[in-house]
Amino acid sequence: MLEVISPGGLEELFRWLDRLGREPGQEELEQKIGPYGCEADMAATMELVAQHDLIF
């Protein structure tokens, strides 16, 4: 799978998630993603991870 995100900058969010070493709380996540104009639904994300046997 190839995902292109434009404009750049959102990769910093993924770096933060990697360094965090734990699943962030919903409020904490919303504060971090807010400046990028994104929303997060971790329940839906984790359902896809399980459904497709992904590593997250």
All heavy atoms as TSV, in Angstrom:
chain	resi	resn	atom	element	x	y	z
A	1	MET	N	N	0.854	-1.168	0.000
A	1	MET	CA	C	0.000	0.000	0.000
A	1	MET	C	C	0.899	1.230	0.000
A	1	MET	O	O	1.913	1.267	0.682
A	1	MET	CB	C	-0.904	0.008	1.230
A	1	MET	CG	C	-1.698	1.261	1.336
A	1	MET	SD	S	-2.995	1.379	2.588
A	1	MET	CE	C	-2.323	0.681	4.017
A	2	LEU	N	N	0.536	2.207	-0.747
A	2	LEU	CA	C	1.242	3.482	-0.788
A	2	LEU	C	C	0.245	4.571	-0.436
A	2	LEU	O	O	-0.830	4.659	-1.023
A	2	LEU	CB	C	1.819	3.737	-2.182
A	2	LEU	CG	C	2.444	5.101	-2.416
A	2	LEU	CD1	C	3.676	5.276	-1.525
A	2	LEU	CD2	C	2.802	5.270	-3.875
A	3	GLU	N	N	0.603	5.361	0.541
A	3	GLU	CA	C	-0.252	6.476	0.940
A	3	GLU	C	C	0.541	7.756	0.758
A	3	GLU	O	O	1.654	7.885	1.262
A	3	GLU	CB	C	-0.685	6.343	2.399
A	3	GLU	CG	C	-1.586	7.444	2.836
A	3	GLU	CD	C	-2.117	7.258	4.242
A	3	GLU	OE1	O	-1.847	6.219	4.867
A	3	GLU	OE2	O	-2.801	8.173	4.714
A	4	VAL	N	N	-0.029	8.693	0.026
A	4	VAL	CA	C	0.605	9.987	-0.197
A	4	VAL	C	C	-0.182	11.028	0.594
A	4	VAL	O	O	-1.400	11.136	0.452
A	4	VAL	CB	C	0.618	10.349	-1.695
A	4	VAL	CG1	C	1.212	11.726	-1.900
A	4	VAL	CG2	C	1.379	9.299	-2.492
A	5	ILE	N	N	0.527	11.747	1.436
A	5	ILE	CA	C	-0.105	12.783	2.250
A	5	ILE	C	C	0.521	14.122	1.865
A	5	ILE	O	O	1.732	14.280	1.937
A	5	ILE	CB	C	0.109	12.514	3.753
A	5	ILE	CG1	C	-0.475	11.151	4.119
A	5	ILE	CG2	C	-0.522	13.619	4.578
A	5	ILE	CD1	C	-0.163	10.706	5.525
A	6	SER	N	N	-0.337	15.039	1.430
A	6	SER	CA	C	0.155	16.331	0.982
A	6	SER	C	C	-0.750	17.423	1.541
A	6	SER	O	O	-1.969	17.254	1.537
A	6	SER	CB	C	0.149	16.368	-0.540
A	6	SER	OG	O	0.588	17.606	-1.006
A	7	PRO	N	N	-0.217	18.511	2.015
A	7	PRO	CA	C	1.194	18.858	2.103
A	7	PRO	C	C	1.876	18.066	3.213
A	7	PRO	O	O	1.216	17.445	4.048
A	7	PRO	CB	C	1.183	20.350	2.421
A	7	PRO	CG	C	-0.092	20.572	3.146
A	7	PRO	CD	C	-1.077	19.568	2.565
A	8	GLY	N	N	3.176	18.110	3.207
A	8	GLY	CA	C	3.973	17.381	4.183
A	8	GLY	C	C	3.790	17.917	5.598
A	8	GLY	O	O	3.236	18.987	5.811
A	9	GLY	N	N	4.257	17.152	6.551
A	9	GLY	CA	C	4.202	17.572	7.950
A	9	GLY	C	C	3.526	16.539	8.833
A	9	GLY	O	O	3.877	16.385	9.991
A	10	LEU	N	N	2.555	15.824	8.283
A	10	LEU	CA	C	1.825	14.843	9.073
A	10	LEU	C	C	2.727	13.700	9.539
A	10	LEU	O	O	2.444	13.058	10.535
A	10	LEU	CB	C	0.632	14.292	8.284
A	10	LEU	CG	C	-0.345	13.421	9.051
A	10	LEU	CD1	C	-0.973	14.185	10.210
A	10	LEU	CD2	C	-1.419	12.870	8.146
A	11	GLU	N	N	3.840	13.513	8.865
A	11	GLU	CA	C	4.775	12.460	9.285
A	11	GLU	C	C	5.269	12.688	10.709
A	11	GLU	O	O	5.618	11.746	11.423
A	11	GLU	CB	C	5.957	12.340	8.313
A	11	GLU	CG	C	6.912	13.506	8.306
A	11	GLU	CD	C	6.486	14.689	7.435
A	11	GLU	OE1	O	5.381	14.676	6.857
A	11	GLU	OE2	O	7.282	15.624	7.327
A	12	GLU	N	N	5.264	13.940	11.149
A	12	GLU	CA	C	5.668	14.235	12.528
A	12	GLU	C	C	4.708	13.603	13.531
A	12	GLU	O	O	5.117	13.185	14.608
A	12	GLU	CB	C	5.770	15.745	12.756
A	12	GLU	CG	C	6.879	16.402	11.984
A	12	GLU	CD	C	8.248	15.817	12.296
A	12	GLU	OE1	O	8.526	15.477	13.463
A	12	GLU	OE2	O	9.054	15.699	11.351
A	13	LEU	N	N	3.447	13.524	13.178
A	13	LEU	CA	C	2.467	12.863	14.035
A	13	LEU	C	C	2.815	11.386	14.189
A	13	LEU	O	O	2.775	10.839	15.291
A	13	LEU	CB	C	1.058	13.018	13.460
A	13	LEU	CG	C	-0.042	12.262	14.204
A	13	LEU	CD1	C	-0.231	12.816	15.612
A	13	LEU	CD2	C	-1.340	12.318	13.430
A	14	PHE	N	N	3.174	10.741	13.104
A	14	PHE	CA	C	3.536	9.321	13.163
A	14	PHE	C	C	4.820	9.114	13.960
A	14	PHE	O	O	4.948	8.137	14.695
A	14	PHE	CB	C	3.654	8.736	11.755
A	14	PHE	CG	C	2.336	8.701	11.036
A	14	PHE	CD1	C	2.046	9.617	10.044
A	14	PHE	CD2	C	1.373	7.763	11.372
A	14	PHE	CE1	C	0.827	9.596	9.387
A	14	PHE	CE2	C	0.149	7.724	10.726
A	14	PHE	CZ	C	-0.121	8.651	9.727
A	15	ARG	N	N	5.758	10.020	13.839
A	15	ARG	CA	C	6.990	9.931	14.644
A	15	ARG	C	C	6.663	10.067	16.128
A	15	ARG	O	O	7.207	9.359	16.970
A	15	ARG	CB	C	7.983	11.000	14.209
A	15	ARG	CG	C	8.605	10.711	12.876
A	15	ARG	CD	C	9.691	11.730	12.535
A	15	ARG	NE	N	10.210	11.450	11.221
A	15	ARG	CZ	C	10.085	12.254	10.167
A	15	ARG	NH1	N	9.486	13.430	10.296
A	15	ARG	NH2	N	10.571	11.907	9.004
A	16	TRP	N	N	5.770	10.998	16.459
A	16	TRP	CA	C	5.358	11.189	17.845
A	16	TRP	C	C	4.696	9.920	18.382
A	16	TRP	O	O	5.001	9.479	19.490
A	16	TRP	CB	C	4.398	12.375	17.943
A	16	TRP	CG	C	3.780	12.526	19.295
A	16	TRP	CD1	C	4.366	13.035	20.421
A	16	TRP	CD2	C	2.457	12.164	19.673
A	16	TRP	NE1	N	3.493	13.010	21.473
A	16	TRP	CE2	C	2.290	12.467	21.039
A	16	TRP	CE3	C	1.374	11.608	18.991
A	16	TRP	CZ2	C	1.104	12.235	21.728
A	16	TRP	CZ3	C	0.202	11.378	19.675
A	16	TRP	CH2	C	0.079	11.699	21.029
A	17	LEU	N	N	3.800	9.325	17.594
A	17	LEU	CA	C	3.141	8.087	18.013
A	17	LEU	C	C	4.158	6.977	18.258
A	17	LEU	O	O	4.036	6.229	19.218
A	17	LEU	CB	C	2.123	7.647	16.961
A	17	LEU	CG	C	0.829	8.439	16.906
A	17	LEU	CD1	C	0.051	8.105	15.647
A	17	LEU	CD2	C	-0.004	8.189	18.143
A	18	ASP	N	N	5.150	6.884	17.400
A	18	ASP	CA	C	6.183	5.852	17.558
A	18	ASP	C	C	6.985	6.069	18.832
A	18	ASP	O	O	7.242	5.133	19.590
A	18	ASP	CB	C	7.100	5.858	16.340
A	18	ASP	CG	C	8.140	4.762	16.404
A	18	ASP	OD1	O	7.759	3.591	16.627
A	18	ASP	OD2	O	9.328	5.076	16.235
A	19	ARG	N	N	7.374	7.300	19.100
A	19	ARG	CA	C	8.171	7.604	20.296
A	19	ARG	C	C	7.360	7.462	21.580
A	19	ARG	O	O	7.913	7.186	22.640
A	19	ARG	CB	C	8.725	9.030	20.214
A	19	ARG	CG	C	9.832	9.213	19.214
A	19	ARG	CD	C	10.474	10.593	19.336
A	19	ARG	NE	N	9.509	11.678	19.280
A	19	ARG	CZ	C	9.176	12.355	18.186
A	19	ARG	NH1	N	9.715	12.043	17.030
A	19	ARG	NH2	N	8.300	13.348	18.244
A	20	LEU	N	N	6.045	7.634	21.492
A	20	LEU	CA	C	5.187	7.596	22.670
A	20	LEU	C	C	5.244	6.232	23.357
A	20	LEU	O	O	5.265	6.148	24.579
A	20	LEU	CB	C	3.755	7.938	22.267
A	20	LEU	CG	C	2.770	8.211	23.384
A	20	LEU	CD1	C	3.235	9.367	24.260
A	20	LEU	CD2	C	1.396	8.501	22.793
A	21	GLY	N	N	5.279	5.161	22.571
A	21	GLY	CA	C	5.427	3.823	23.141
A	21	GLY	C	C	4.186	3.283	23.834
A	21	GLY	O	O	4.250	2.286	24.539
A	22	ARG	N	N	3.079	3.957	23.678
A	22	ARG	CA	C	1.814	3.500	24.259
A	22	ARG	C	C	0.692	4.091	23.421
A	22	ARG	O	O	0.911	4.988	22.612
A	22	ARG	CB	C	1.674	3.957	25.713
A	22	ARG	CG	C	1.683	5.470	25.856
A	22	ARG	CD	C	1.390	5.945	27.277
A	22	ARG	NE	N	1.622	7.357	27.422
A	22	ARG	CZ	C	0.791	8.314	27.008
A	22	ARG	NH1	N	-0.339	8.003	26.409
A	22	ARG	NH2	N	1.087	9.583	27.196
A	23	GLU	N	N	-0.509	3.581	23.615
A	23	GLU	CA	C	-1.646	4.149	22.894
A	23	GLU	C	C	-2.054	5.450	23.578
A	23	GLU	O	O	-2.285	5.467	24.791
A	23	GLU	CB	C	-2.820	3.172	22.899
A	23	GLU	CG	C	-3.950	3.616	22.013
A	23	GLU	CD	C	-5.046	2.574	21.901
A	23	GLU	OE1	O	-4.735	1.369	21.887
A	23	GLU	OE2	O	-6.220	2.985	21.838
A	24	PRO	N	N	-2.132	6.547	22.845
A	24	PRO	CA	C	-2.519	7.817	23.456
A	24	PRO	C	C	-3.999	7.834	23.788
A	24	PRO	O	O	-4.807	7.164	23.140
A	24	PRO	CB	C	-2.196	8.843	22.371
A	24	PRO	CG	C	-2.325	8.088	21.102
A	24	PRO	CD	C	-1.875	6.693	21.411
A	25	GLY	N	N	-4.361	8.608	24.780
A	25	GLY	CA	C	-5.767	8.824	25.090
A	25	GLY	C	C	-6.412	9.637	23.986
A	25	GLY	O	O	-5.721	10.341	23.241
A	26	GLN	N	N	-7.721	9.551	23.869
A	26	GLN	CA	C	-8.426	10.243	22.789
A	26	GLN	C	C	-8.191	11.760	22.844
A	26	GLN	O	O	-7.929	12.382	21.819
A	26	GLN	CB	C	-9.924	9.933	22.841
A	26	GLN	CG	C	-10.695	10.476	21.653
A	26	GLN	CD	C	-10.297	9.845	20.331
A	26	GLN	OE1	O	-9.925	8.678	20.270
A	26	GLN	NE2	N	-10.360	10.622	19.272
A	27	GLU	N	N	-8.246	12.352	24.038
A	27	GLU	CA	C	-8.043	13.797	24.161
A	27	GLU	C	C	-6.621	14.183	23.758
A	27	GLU	O	O	-6.410	15.168	23.044
A	27	GLU	CB	C	-8.328	14.242	25.595
A	27	GLU	CG	C	-8.268	15.744	25.765
A	27	GLU	CD	C	-8.667	16.177	27.167
A	27	GLU	OE1	O	-9.636	15.620	27.710
A	27	GLU	OE2	O	-7.989	17.073	27.696
A	28	GLU	N	N	-5.651	13.408	24.206
A	28	GLU	CA	C	-4.249	13.666	23.867
A	28	GLU	C	C	-4.045	13.570	22.358
A	28	GLU	O	O	-3.372	14.412	21.748
A	28	GLU	CB	C	-3.380	12.635	24.593
A	28	GLU	CG	C	-1.906	12.791	24.389
A	28	GLU	CD	C	-1.109	11.732	25.128
A	28	GLU	OE1	O	-1.635	10.635	25.424
A	28	GLU	OE2	O	0.059	12.006	25.389
A	29	LEU	N	N	-4.642	12.562	21.748
A	29	LEU	CA	C	-4.518	12.374	20.306
A	29	LEU	C	C	-5.169	13.532	19.549
A	29	LEU	O	O	-4.597	14.061	18.595
A	29	LEU	CB	C	-5.145	11.042	19.903
A	29	LEU	CG	C	-5.011	10.642	18.450
A	29	LEU	CD1	C	-3.546	10.549	18.034
A	29	LEU	CD2	C	-5.721	9.322	18.203
A	30	GLU	N	N	-6.346	13.926	19.980
A	30	GLU	CA	C	-7.039	15.034	19.316
A	30	GLU	C	C	-6.240	16.327	19.390
A	30	GLU	O	O	-6.225	17.112	18.440
A	30	GLU	CB	C	-8.429	15.219	19.919
A	30	GLU	CG	C	-9.386	14.114	19.525
A	30	GLU	CD	C	-10.739	14.203	20.220
A	30	GLU	OE1	O	-11.003	15.208	20.920
A	30	GLU	OE2	O	-11.528	13.259	20.069
A	31	GLN	N	N	-5.558	16.572	20.514
A	31	GLN	CA	C	-4.720	17.764	20.633
A	31	GLN	C	C	-3.559	17.721	19.649
A	31	GLN	O	O	-3.186	18.743	19.078
A	31	GLN	CB	C	-4.189	17.900	22.054
A	31	GLN	CG	C	-5.229	18.315	23.059
A	31	GLN	CD	C	-4.674	18.350	24.477
A	31	GLN	OE1	O	-3.587	17.869	24.763
A	31	GLN	NE2	N	-5.446	18.923	25.385
A	32	LYS	N	N	-2.993	16.542	19.456
A	32	LYS	CA	C	-1.852	16.413	18.544
A	32	LYS	C	C	-2.250	16.493	17.080
A	32	LYS	O	O	-1.504	17.019	16.258
A	32	LYS	CB	C	-1.117	15.083	18.792
A	32	LYS	CG	C	-0.242	15.110	20.003
A	32	LYS	CD	C	0.946	16.018	19.753
A	32	LYS	CE	C	1.947	15.886	20.879
A	32	LYS	NZ	N	3.111	16.708	20.669
A	33	ILE	N	N	-3.419	15.937	16.732
A	33	ILE	CA	C	-3.800	15.912	15.316
A	33	ILE	C	C	-4.538	17.174	14.884
A	33	ILE	O	O	-4.610	17.464	13.694
A	33	ILE	CB	C	-4.642	14.668	14.963
A	33	ILE	CG1	C	-5.974	14.684	15.694
A	33	ILE	CG2	C	-3.876	13.406	15.226
A	33	ILE	CD1	C	-6.901	13.565	15.279
A	34	GLY	N	N	-5.060	17.929	15.847
A	34	GLY	CA	C	-5.807	19.136	15.531
A	34	GLY	C	C	-5.114	20.078	14.559
A	34	GLY	O	O	-5.726	20.510	13.573
A	35	PRO	N	N	-3.840	20.399	14.788
A	35	PRO	CA	C	-3.152	21.323	13.880
A	35	PRO	C	C	-3.033	20.813	12.438
A	35	PRO	O	O	-2.831	21.586	11.516
A	35	PRO	CB	C	-1.759	21.460	14.498
A	35	PRO	CG	C	-1.950	21.130	15.936
A	35	PRO	CD	C	-3.028	20.088	15.956
A	36	TYR	N	N	-3.200	19.511	12.238
A	36	TYR	CA	C	-3.101	18.939	10.898
A	36	TYR	C	C	-4.453	18.880	10.194
A	36	TYR	O	O	-4.549	18.455	9.040
A	36	TYR	CB	C	-2.495	17.532	10.967
A	36	TYR	CG	C	-1.112	17.524	11.555
A	36	TYR	CD1	C	-0.895	17.094	12.859
A	36	TYR	CD2	C	-0.022	17.961	10.828
A	36	TYR	CE1	C	0.375	17.084	13.416
A	36	TYR	CE2	C	1.256	17.974	11.368
A	36	TYR	CZ	C	1.444	17.533	12.659
A	36	TYR	OH	O	2.704	17.537	13.208
A	37	GLY	N	N	-5.525	19.293	10.894
A	37	GLY	CA	C	-6.854	19.263	10.296
A	37	GLY	C	C	-7.396	17.853	10.128
A	37	GLY	O	O	-8.202	17.603	9.242
A	38	CYS	N	N	-6.954	16.943	10.984
A	38	CYS	CA	C	-7.354	15.541	10.892
A	38	CYS	C	C	-8.242	15.155	12.066
A	38	CYS	O	O	-8.312	15.853	13.058
A	38	CYS	CB	C	-6.125	14.639	10.912
A	38	CYS	SG	S	-5.001	14.910	9.553
A	39	GLU	N	N	-8.865	14.014	11.923
A	39	GLU	CA	C	-9.620	13.393	13.000
A	39	GLU	C	C	-9.102	11.973	13.147
A	39	GLU	O	O	-8.576	11.396	12.198
A	39	GLU	CB	C	-11.112	13.359	12.663
A	39	GLU	CG	C	-11.738	14.727	12.526
A	39	GLU	CD	C	-13.189	14.659	12.122
A	39	GLU	OE1	O	-13.749	13.546	12.037
A	39	GLU	OE2	O	-13.763	15.715	11.883
A	40	ALA	N	N	-9.258	11.401	14.329
A	40	ALA	CA	C	-8.803	10.032	14.552
A	40	ALA	C	C	-9.915	9.218	15.183
A	40	ALA	O	O	-10.612	9.694	16.068
A	40	ALA	CB	C	-7.579	10.018	15.452
A	41	ASP	N	N	-10.066	8.018	14.700
A	41	ASP	CA	C	-11.013	7.061	15.262
A	41	ASP	C	C	-10.218	5.786	15.524
A	41	ASP	O	O	-10.114	4.919	14.663
A	41	ASP	CB	C	-12.159	6.825	14.291
A	41	ASP	CG	C	-13.224	5.897	14.840
A	41	ASP	OD1	O	-12.941	5.179	15.831
A	41	ASP	OD2	O	-14.328	5.878	14.284
A	42	MET	N	N	-9.623	5.704	16.714
A	42	MET	CA	C	-8.742	4.573	17.023
A	42	MET	C	C	-9.506	3.258	17.048
A	42	MET	O	O	-8.957	2.219	16.684
A	42	MET	CB	C	-8.015	4.801	18.344
A	42	MET	CG	C	-6.961	5.892	18.266
A	42	MET	SD	S	-5.765	5.685	16.925
A	42	MET	CE	C	-4.845	4.260	17.492
A	43	ALA	N	N	-10.769	3.267	17.442
A	43	ALA	CA	C	-11.549	2.027	17.448
A	43	ALA	C	C	-11.666	1.476	16.026
A	43	ALA	O	O	-11.443	0.286	15.792
A	43	ALA	CB	C	-12.924	2.264	18.059
A	44	ALA	N	N	-11.977	2.339	15.075
A	44	ALA	CA	C	-12.087	1.914	13.683
A	44	ALA	C	C	-10.727	1.513	13.125
A	44	ALA	O	O	-10.614	0.544	12.370
A	44	ALA	CB	C	-12.704	3.018	12.833
A	45	THR	N	N	-9.690	2.246	13.511
A	45	THR	CA	C	-8.342	1.924	13.060
A	45	THR	C	C	-7.925	0.544	13.540
A	45	THR	O	O	-7.420	-0.272	12.758
A	45	THR	CB	C	-7.335	2.981	13.552
A	45	THR	OG1	O	-7.692	4.246	12.997
A	45	THR	CG2	C	-5.917	2.633	13.150
A	46	MET	N	N	-8.147	0.269	14.822
A	46	MET	CA	C	-7.729	-1.015	15.374
A	46	MET	C	C	-8.553	-2.162	14.801
A	46	MET	O	O	-8.059	-3.276	14.649
A	46	MET	CB	C	-7.792	-0.990	16.896
A	46	MET	CG	C	-6.829	0.025	17.514
A	46	MET	SD	S	-5.159	0.056	16.785
A	46	MET	CE	C	-4.501	-1.478	17.401
A	47	GLU	N	N	-9.802	-1.889	14.429
A	47	GLU	CA	C	-10.624	-2.908	13.764
A	47	GLU	C	C	-10.013	-3.284	12.419
A	47	GLU	O	O	-9.932	-4.461	12.059
A	47	GLU	CB	C	-12.044	-2.370	13.575
A	47	GLU	CG	C	-13.010	-3.381	13.030
A	47	GLU	CD	C	-14.417	-2.827	12.949
A	47	GLU	OE1	O	-14.875	-2.190	13.921
A	47	GLU	OE2	O	-15.063	-3.048	11.909
A	48	LEU	N	N	-9.538	-2.282	11.664
A	48	LEU	CA	C	-8.880	-2.546	10.388
A	48	LEU	C	C	-7.555	-3.279	10.586
A	48	LEU	O	O	-7.208	-4.165	9.802
A	48	LEU	CB	C	-8.644	-1.236	9.626
A	48	LEU	CG	C	-9.891	-0.568	9.074
A	48	LEU	CD1	C	-9.547	0.830	8.563
A	48	LEU	CD2	C	-10.513	-1.412	7.986
A	49	VAL	N	N	-6.829	-2.905	11.618
A	49	VAL	CA	C	-5.562	-3.574	11.928
A	49	VAL	C	C	-5.823	-5.064	12.164
A	49	VAL	O	O	-5.119	-5.925	11.617
A	49	VAL	CB	C	-4.882	-2.920	13.156
A	49	VAL	CG1	C	-3.752	-3.772	13.678
A	49	VAL	CG2	C	-4.379	-1.526	12.792
A	50	ALA	N	N	-6.832	-5.372	12.967
A	50	ALA	CA	C	-7.149	-6.770	13.258
A	50	ALA	C	C	-7.676	-7.494	12.018
A	50	ALA	O	O	-7.281	-8.634	11.739
A	50	ALA	CB	C	-8.168	-6.842	14.388
A	51	GLN	N	N	-8.540	-6.839	11.280
A	51	GLN	CA	C	-9.156	-7.456	10.103
A	51	GLN	C	C	-8.127	-7.841	9.052
A	51	GLN	O	O	-8.238	-8.877	8.412
A	51	GLN	CB	C	-10.175	-6.497	9.497
A	51	GLN	CG	C	-10.885	-7.020	8.266
A	51	GLN	CD	C	-11.860	-6.004	7.689
A	51	GLN	OE1	O	-12.055	-4.923	8.242
A	51	GLN	NE2	N	-12.466	-6.332	6.585
A	52	HIS	N	N	-7.092	-7.010	8.893
A	52	HIS	CA	C	-6.104	-7.241	7.843
A	52	HIS	C	C	-4.775	-7.767	8.395
A	52	HIS	O	O	-3.789	-7.799	7.678
A	52	HIS	CB	C	-5.887	-5.958	7.042
A	52	HIS	CG	C	-7.122	-5.515	6.323
A	52	HIS	ND1	N	-7.582	-6.137	5.191
A	52	HIS	CD2	C	-8.024	-4.546	6.615
A	52	HIS	CE1	C	-8.701	-5.556	4.787
A	52	HIS	NE2	N	-8.985	-4.578	5.636
A	53	ASP	N	N	-4.775	-8.132	9.682
A	53	ASP	CA	C	-3.590	-8.702	10.326
A	53	ASP	C	C	-2.372	-7.780	10.168
A	53	ASP	O	O	-1.293	-8.216	9.792
A	53	ASP	CB	C	-3.302	-10.090	9.775
A	53	ASP	CG	C	-2.457	-10.924	10.698
A	53	ASP	OD1	O	-2.472	-10.672	11.936
A	53	ASP	OD2	O	-1.745	-11.823	10.212
A	54	LEU	N	N	-2.589	-6.487	10.443
A	54	LEU	CA	C	-1.537	-5.483	10.301
A	54	LEU	C	C	-0.787	-5.313	11.615
A	54	LEU	O	O	-1.250	-5.716	12.672
A	54	LEU	CB	C	-2.141	-4.140	9.897
A	54	LEU	CG	C	-2.959	-4.141	8.611
A	54	LEU	CD1	C	-3.641	-2.790	8.420
A	54	LEU	CD2	C	-2.088	-4.480	7.416
A	55	ILE	N	N	0.356	-4.689	11.538
A	55	ILE	CA	C	1.136	-4.323	12.717
A	55	ILE	C	C	1.030	-2.817	12.861
A	55	ILE	O	O	1.338	-2.078	11.925
A	55	ILE	CB	C	2.609	-4.753	12.573
A	55	ILE	CG1	C	2.690	-6.262	12.455
A	55	ILE	CG2	C	3.442	-4.251	13.750
A	55	ILE	CD1	C	4.058	-6.775	12.069
A	56	PHE	N	N	0.594	-2.367	14.019
A	56	PHE	CA	C	0.389	-0.928	14.230
A	56	PHE	C	C	1.152	-0.496	15.437
A	56	PHE	O	O	1.164	-1.092	16.457
A	56	PHE	CB	C	-1.109	-0.640	14.419
A	56	PHE	CG	C	-1.423	0.823	14.560
A	56	PHE	CD1	C	-1.401	1.658	13.458
A	56	PHE	CD2	C	-1.741	1.363	15.792
A	56	PHE	CE1	C	-1.711	3.004	13.592
A	56	PHE	CE2	C	-2.034	2.705	15.922
A	56	PHE	CZ	C	-2.025	3.521	14.825
